[in-house]
Amino acid sequence: MKHIACAILLRDGRVLLGRRTPQRRFYPDCWDVLGGHLEAGETPEQALVREVQEEAGVTPVRHRLVTTLPDPDPSRNGEARYHVFVVTGWTGGEPRMLGDEHSEIRWIPIDEAVRLTDLAIETYRDILRSLDSAGP
């Protein structure tokens, strides 16, 4: 089974989402949170830090696990568990797009993010709504 660390960077009622490139095997051309697969021997927290560094050039220093989700379409994507973290503090300045996984990254108000028609995983809407009502 695959394990994926997912980072919801949260600041001032907005979340940082990345638009996955159309060539991506999983969830192509969709808005998604940052993150990726755990490497051998990594914990979800270690993968979270590594993936955010690789994709946005910042290092999470304040985060919490909010949920672990099964893949919504295992027949298509394989069995997977998504370890979803909310990241409310990081070092390294302003997040910026690195690598070739995304064609764009953008801060999006939570109320707009939950209405995106091309959000990678439907369950993200519920997670984002809970953040909007509960705060960080």
N, C-alpha and C positions, 0 to 999 in steps of 0.2 A: 504494500500500500504506500502511496505517495503522501508526504506531509508537506504542506505549504505554509510559510509564515506570511501573514498579510498585515500591512501597516496602514492604518487610517491616521494620517497626520492631521491634527485638529488645531486650528488657530482662529480665534475671533469669530466663531460660528461658521467657519468654512473648513472644507476638507480638501486635501491635495489628491487629485485623481490623475491618472495617466491614461491617455488614449493608446491602446495597444495597436501595434502596427498590423496591417492587414495580413502580413505573412505569418503571424504567430499561429502556432498549432492550436492552442487553447484560447478560446474567447477572442478571436481576431477582430480588430476594428471596433472594440468596445471600450467604454470607460471602465476603469478598474482601479482598485487600490494598489499601492506599491507592494512588492514582495516577490517571493519565489520559493522554489523547492529547497528543502533541507538537504544539505550535503551529508555524507556519511559521518556519523559521530556527532553531528550538530544537534543542539537543543533548538526548540522553536525560537527562544529568545536570542540565541546566537545567530540563527538564520535571519531573524528580523533585523538585527543590527547590520549584518553583512549586506543584506539585500538593499536596505535603505541607503547605505553608503554607496553601493554600486549604482543604484538607479537615480539617486538624488544628491549625492555628495555630502550628506549630513549624517551625524551619528545620533541615534536615539539615546536619550539619557533619562527620560521619564516616560514610562509606558506601562500599560496593564493589559492583560489578556481579558477580552470581553466575552469571547465564545469560541468554541470549536465546532465547525460545521462539516458535514459530509458533502462530497461533491454532489451537486443537484442532478447530474446526468452521468452516473457511473458507467452505463452501457456505452456511452460515447467517449468519455474522458478517462475511464478507469477509476478504481477505488482511490479516494483521496480524502484527506482531512485538512481543512483550512483552519489554522490557528490565527484568529483575528485579534490584533492588538490595536488599542488606541494609543497614539503617540502624542503627548502634549508638550514634550520638551526635547530639544536636540541641540547639538553643537555643530559648528561648521558654517554658520551663516544661513543665507536663504537657500532653500532647496532649489536645485536646478536639474534639468534633464541630462542624464548621462547615458551612454550606451545606445543600443538600437532597439530596445524592447518597445519603446513608446515613440509615437510621432509627435506627442505634445504632452506636457503636464500643466495643470491649471488648478488654482485655488477656486473652489466652487462653493457658494453658500449651501449649507445643508438642505434648506428647503428647495433649492433648485436641483441638487444632486439626487434627491429622492424621486424627482420627476423625470429624470433622464430615461429616455426610451431604450437606450442601448447601454445600460449598466450591465456589467459582466455577469454578476450573480444576483438574482432577484432578492435573496435574503439580505443583501447589503442594505436594501431600503429600510427594513425593520431596524437594523443596527443603527443606521444613520438617524432615523426618527428618534430612537431612544437617546441618542447623544444630544439631539437638538432639544429634547425636553428635560434631560437630566443635567446637561452641561458636562464638562470634562470630568 
